[in-house]
Amino acid sequence: MLVEFNTLPEESRVWIYQANRSFTENELNEIRAKLDTFIKQWTAHGSDLQAGYTIEYKRFIVIALNQNLNAATGCSIDASVHFIQQLENDYSVDLMDKMNVSYKQGEFVAYKSLLDFKKMAKDRAISKNTIVFNNLVTNIAEFKENWEVPASESWHNRFLN
């Protein structure tokens, strides 16, 4: 059951998929249509799942699920992963690699491998004040408060001196 992302409870579970590039407007329109279709049909053991999504900065797909109504199961999570993998194939984009980092350079969102990010930290090309995207948040409340934060307030801090 598709609902507006911002109407879901704060404790709703989130999954964040970051793309290794920005999507075009045409791609975003297609992806929104595909997300609408997927979420409308998304179930757990035959029960509807109340879920929504948002796409941030033309590169982050955030899917949220109200687990108070019906919790995700292994099969429903597998279905969402297969859906994301299909998007990867359809748009020649990487959405599943967790070993990459996105951060802000002014208003621009940069994307680097973890290795490059560590090197940049060592070279002081980024600082504790660099805004990073903490894709490890687990619910909407954390997404709102702790997703887009200074590196000093995220797991990224371990790479900074």
Salt bridges, closest charged atoms under 4 A:
GLU10 OE2 - LYS144 NZ 2.65
GLU25 OE2 - LYS58 NZ 2.95
GLU27 OE2 - ARG21 NH2 2.91
ASP90 OD2 - LYS34 NZ 2.87
ASP123 OD2 - LYS119 NZ 2.81
GLU148 OE2 - LYS104 NZ 2.63
